[in-house]
Amino acid sequence: MLDRVLELLAPALDGPAPVVVDANLGLGGHSEALLAAHPALHLIGIDRDPFAIDFSTRRLAPYADRVTLVHAASDDMTDVLARAGRPTVDGVLFDLGVSSPQLDDGERGFAYSYDAPLDMRMDTDQELTAEQVVNTYSTGDLIRILRDYGEERFAPRVARLIAQERAKEAITSTKRLADIVRDAIPAATRRTGGNPAKRTFQALRIEVNAELAALEGALPAALDALALGGRVVVLSYHSLEDRLTKQALTARTRDTSPPGLPVPLAAHQPRFRLLTRGAELPSEEEVARNPRAASARCRAAERIRVDDED
């Protein structure tokens, strides 16, 4: 949804020295397009994956004097902006989820289509891996993760079979885990809905990288950092991310005056307005070009008020 992202952010970036944050830098495609479209723009790119920082450093080299790239998690945004001397910004982009290189590099263990070590770390410097989660978490915690993060309706069956199999031998590969999940899912269900391991792998990835916790911290920080007229755009790829995004934006775009007052209280007026009606979807043409875009959901908001306490 590159064109729509550029369209939504453009009005906030037409000033003399705009600053935008790409909170999930990835391969730097959005960042490159933003820098090309706005010659005065300074971009701060954040990513927890060292590969993303290295790759984007090379990709954005033509704009090096207008780029600050930081190896950090998105929920470190307040500290990142303070260290960069840019506590207030004009735009923030969140392109959530796993990146194509992470999925396509079999050795990183994100994909059930490769036989690889169970890793799934976005930040390869962190200690927790999917192998540790699968082999050391209690059955109850596995059920919770699979149910809450993977929305897996057969979470108890999957978790119990994982516990049985790891008691025989540690589960260390993506193929073995995918096979275990397949065996745990009823045959009638396996015949529809794609690979039965999809939801389990999503759940483990979210747990390993604390993705939802990062978004819960990063999105309010981004909204707080926006200048008057500043805009935030969020691309999410599953219902859990989109739900958190909707809740965070809705909380900032409603009147919180106590009910029954004859005149709304100024201090309770919304500081933001929604720029999208619900979650916007990619076009059929984009999905045809890039099937991975099919699950994308876009939401955006603009700061319309700044109070003394902001």
Secondary structure, 3 states (H helix, E strand, C coil): CHHHHHHHHHHHHCCCCCEEEECCCCCCHHHHHHHHHCCCCEEEEEECCHHHHHHHHHHCHHHHHHEEEEECCHHHHHHHHHHCCCCCEEEEEEECCCCHHHHHCHHHCCCCCCCCECCCCCCCCCCCCHHHHHHHCCHHHHHHHHHHHHCCCCHHHHHHHHHHHHHHCCCCEHHHHHHHHHHHCCHHHHCCCCCCCHHHHHHHHHHHHCHHHHHHHHHHHHHHHEEEEEEEEEEECCHHHHHHHHHHHHHHCCCCCCCCCCCCCHHHCCCEEECCCCCECCCHHHHHHCHHHHHCEEEEEEECCCCCCC
